[in-house]
Amino acid sequence: MQSQTPAERALSRSYTTGDGQVAFTVSGLSVDHHADRSLTLTYSLSVARRGHRGEERWVVTLPWEDKSFVDVFTSPAPDPDRLGQLVHLVRSLLEEWWDTKEHNRRSAKMGRRLP
């Protein structure tokens, strides 16, 4: 098994949204690199919302077409500012998925709720 890159380690960290309403607990992340230099990020995570009992477990697949960040994904020592940008962008995508999955068919297809 290959060790994770710094980007994969950073993207694997659990976090809470800025308003403190939703906590994303990451239990797994796989990054699939494609021949065209695009990526697919597959998260296993639990989501807990403030004011709601329990948490929901999900598998979420995020396609990543932005080739300008390939170097950040693969570098053993990525630029810290670019790594921070990448983490912010991916977390924004996760939050957008969470907020729109019930109303947007494309978002709904990205995630699968686990029992």
C-alpha positions as CSV (number, residue, x, y, z in Angstrom):
1,M,0.0,0.0,0.0
2,Q,1.4,3.4,-1.0
3,S,1.6,6.1,1.7
4,Q,-0.6,9.1,1.3
5,T,0.7,12.3,-0.2
6,P,0.5,15.5,1.9
7,A,-2.6,16.5,-0.1
8,E,-4.3,13.2,0.6
9,R,-3.5,13.5,4.3
10,A,-4.9,17.1,4.4
11,L,-8.0,16.1,2.5
12,S,-8.6,13.2,4.8
13,R,-8.9,15.3,7.9
14,S,-12.3,15.7,9.5
15,Y,-13.7,19.2,9.9
16,T,-16.7,21.3,10.9
17,T,-18.3,23.9,8.7
18,G,-17.4,27.6,9.4
19,D,-20.8,28.2,11.0
20,G,-20.4,25.1,13.2
21,Q,-23.6,23.5,12.0
22,V,-22.3,20.5,10.2
23,A,-19.4,18.1,11.1
24,F,-17.8,15.9,8.4
25,T,-15.9,13.0,10.0
26,V,-13.8,11.4,7.3
27,S,-13.1,7.7,7.8
28,G,-11.6,7.1,4.3
29,L,-10.5,8.8,1.2
30,S,-9.3,7.3,-2.1
31,V,-7.9,9.3,-4.9
32,D,-8.0,7.7,-8.4
33,H,-5.7,9.3,-11.0
34,H,-6.9,9.0,-14.6
35,A,-4.9,9.0,-17.8
36,D,-6.2,12.5,-18.8
37,R,-4.8,13.9,-15.5
38,S,-8.2,14.3,-13.9
39,L,-9.0,12.7,-10.6
40,T,-11.8,11.1,-8.7
41,L,-12.0,11.6,-4.9
42,T,-14.1,9.0,-3.1
43,Y,-14.9,9.8,0.6
44,S,-16.3,7.6,3.3
45,L,-17.6,9.9,5.9
46,S,-20.1,10.5,8.6
47,V,-22.1,13.8,8.8
48,A,-23.6,15.2,12.0
49,R,-25.8,18.2,12.1
50,R,-26.1,20.5,15.1
51,G,-29.6,20.0,16.6
52,H,-30.1,16.6,15.1
53,R,-29.7,13.2,16.7
54,G,-27.0,10.9,15.5
55,E,-25.1,11.0,12.3
56,E,-25.5,9.8,8.7
57,R,-22.8,7.7,7.0
58,W,-22.1,8.3,3.3
59,V,-19.9,7.4,0.4
60,V,-19.4,10.5,-1.8
61,T,-17.6,10.6,-5.1
62,L,-16.3,13.9,-6.3
63,P,-14.9,14.2,-9.9
64,W,-12.0,16.6,-10.1
65,E,-11.4,17.9,-13.6
66,D,-9.1,20.9,-12.6
67,K,-5.7,19.8,-13.9
68,S,-4.0,22.9,-12.4
69,F,-3.9,21.2,-9.0
70,V,-2.4,17.9,-10.2
71,D,1.0,19.0,-8.9
72,V,-0.5,19.6,-5.5
73,F,-2.1,16.2,-5.4
74,T,1.1,14.4,-6.4
75,S,3.9,16.5,-4.8
76,P,5.8,15.2,-1.8
77,A,6.1,18.8,-0.6
78,P,3.3,21.0,-2.2
79,D,3.3,24.7,-1.8
80,P,1.4,25.4,1.5
81,D,-0.8,28.1,0.0
82,R,-1.8,26.0,-2.9
83,L,-2.5,23.0,-0.6
84,G,-4.7,25.3,1.5
85,Q,-6.6,26.4,-1.6
86,L,-7.1,22.8,-2.7
87,V,-8.4,21.8,0.7
88,H,-10.8,24.8,0.8
89,L,-12.1,24.0,-2.7
90,V,-12.7,20.3,-2.0
91,R,-14.4,21.1,1.3
92,S,-16.6,23.6,-0.5
93,L,-17.6,20.9,-2.9
94,L,-18.4,18.5,-0.1
95,E,-20.5,21.2,1.6
96,E,-22.3,22.0,-1.7
97,W,-23.0,18.3,-2.2
98,W,-24.5,18.1,1.3
99,D,-26.6,21.2,0.9
100,T,-28.0,20.3,-2.6
101,K,-28.2,16.5,-2.6
102,E,-32.0,16.5,-1.8
103,H,-32.8,19.1,-4.6
104,N,-30.3,18.5,-7.3
105,R,-30.2,15.3,-9.2
106,R,-26.5,15.6,-10.2
107,S,-25.6,16.1,-6.5
108,A,-27.8,13.2,-5.4
109,K,-25.9,10.8,-7.7
110,M,-22.6,11.8,-6.2
111,G,-23.5,10.3,-2.8
112,R,-24.8,7.0,-1.4
113,R,-26.1,6.8,2.1
114,L,-24.9,3.8,4.1
115,P,-27.0,1.8,6.6
